[in-house]
Amino acid sequence: MNVKKNDTVIVLSGKDKGKKGKVLEAMPKTGKVVVEGINVATCHVKPRSQDQLGGIVQREIPLYASKVQLVCPKCGKGTRVGAKVENGRKSRVCKKCGASI
């Protein structure tokens, strides 16, 4: 999975196609990511204690990581990710402009 927490991504397919957002959570075991403001669902929440309020809450639902693409900070476009070894450390590289991500 090439997407990590705090990366900026663009959605490739679905109802939010073309929108950009920040990754809040990455789940490599399931291959899903939670993106801020993307794939929002309405959930009916029950109060769990007397002082807590219930109601209707908007919450981001995980979507498959294959439906998002990393946005390069240098060129500002959605790009594929490559790997490059520098000084014994592996780093992610933009396939379009070659900048380190």
MOHUGI-V374521 format. One record per run of one state. SS is the DSSP state (~ for helix, > for strand, _ for the rest). FROM is the first residue (numbers start at 1). TO is the last residue. If there is no record, write none. Layout:
# MOHUGI-V374521
<<SS | FROM | TO> <SS | FROM | TO>>
This chain:
# MOHUGI-V374521
<<_ | 1 | 7> <> | 8 | 11> <_ | 12 | 19> <> | 20 | 27> <_ | 28 | 31> <> | 32 | 35> <_ | 36 | 39> <> | 40 | 45> <_ | 46 | 54> <> | 55 | 60> <_ | 61 | 62> <> | 63 | 64> <~ | 65 | 67> <> | 68 | 71> <_ | 72 | 77> <> | 78 | 78> <_ | 79 | 80> <> | 81 | 86> <_ | 87 | 88> <> | 89 | 94> <_ | 95 | 99> <> | 100 | 100> <_ | 101 | 101>>
